[in-house]
Amino acid sequence: MSQRRHTAYITIDSERCKGCGLCIFFCPQKVIGQAERFNQKGYTPATVIEEKAGECTGCTACALMCPDIAIGVYRHAKVAP
């Protein structure tokens, strides 16, 4: 019998993000950080910390707190052999 392991990931629309930091503050896994570059509007957007990306649980806290609707949360189940 296969065992299911749930995984999740987020996407951040850096051009829509104004860098308010709410998603960073409310992420329980600390998967989100501040980018080191500016977007076209001159803001420093949020970004996924690549080293921690696999720790995302898909809780949606970041997307719920984002006033710019710049974050998408995706969940999928992987079948482990």
C-alpha positions as CSV (number, residue, x, y, z in Angstrom):
1,M,0.0,0.0,0.0
2,S,1.3,3.5,-0.8
3,Q,1.6,6.2,1.7
4,R,0.4,9.7,0.8
5,R,2.6,12.7,1.8
6,H,1.1,16.1,1.3
7,T,3.2,18.9,0.0
8,A,2.5,22.5,-0.8
9,Y,4.1,25.5,-2.3
10,I,3.4,29.2,-2.8
11,T,4.0,31.7,-5.6
12,I,4.4,35.4,-5.1
13,D,3.6,37.9,-7.9
14,S,6.6,40.2,-7.2
15,E,5.2,43.0,-9.4
16,R,1.9,43.0,-7.4
17,C,3.6,42.9,-4.0
18,K,4.3,46.2,-2.2
19,G,6.6,44.6,0.4
20,C,4.5,45.3,3.4
21,G,5.9,42.1,5.2
22,L,2.6,40.8,6.5
23,C,3.1,37.4,4.8
24,I,6.6,37.2,6.3
25,F,5.4,37.9,9.8
26,F,2.5,35.5,9.7
27,C,4.2,32.5,8.0
28,P,4.5,29.9,10.7
29,Q,7.3,28.0,8.8
30,K,9.2,31.2,7.9
31,V,9.3,30.2,4.3
32,I,9.0,33.8,3.0
33,G,11.6,36.6,3.2
34,Q,12.3,40.0,1.7
35,A,13.8,40.0,-1.8
36,E,17.1,41.8,-2.4
37,R,15.8,43.6,-5.5
38,F,13.1,46.1,-6.4
39,N,10.1,45.5,-8.5
40,Q,9.0,47.9,-11.2
41,K,7.1,50.0,-8.7
42,G,10.1,50.5,-6.6
43,Y,9.1,48.1,-3.7
44,T,11.2,45.3,-2.3
45,P,8.8,42.4,-2.7
46,A,8.4,39.3,-0.6
47,T,10.0,36.1,-2.0
48,V,10.1,32.4,-1.2
49,I,13.3,31.4,0.6
50,E,14.5,28.6,-1.6
51,E,16.2,26.6,1.2
52,K,13.0,26.6,3.2
53,A,10.5,26.2,0.3
54,G,10.0,22.5,1.1
55,E,8.8,23.3,4.6
56,C,5.6,25.0,3.3
57,T,2.5,23.3,4.8
58,G,0.0,25.1,2.6
59,C,-1.7,26.7,5.6
60,T,-2.7,29.8,3.5
61,A,-1.8,32.3,6.3
62,C,0.4,34.3,3.9
63,A,-2.3,34.5,1.2
64,L,-5.0,35.4,3.7
65,M,-2.9,38.3,5.1
66,C,-1.8,39.7,1.8
67,P,-3.6,42.9,1.0
68,D,-2.4,42.9,-2.6
69,I,-3.6,39.3,-3.4
70,A,-0.1,38.6,-4.6
71,I,0.3,35.1,-3.2
72,G,-1.0,31.8,-4.5
73,V,-1.0,28.7,-2.4
74,Y,-1.0,25.3,-4.1
75,R,-1.3,21.8,-2.5
76,H,-0.8,18.4,-4.0
77,A,-0.4,14.9,-2.7
78,K,2.6,12.8,-3.6
79,V,2.4,9.1,-3.5
80,A,5.4,7.6,-1.8
81,P,6.5,4.1,-2.8
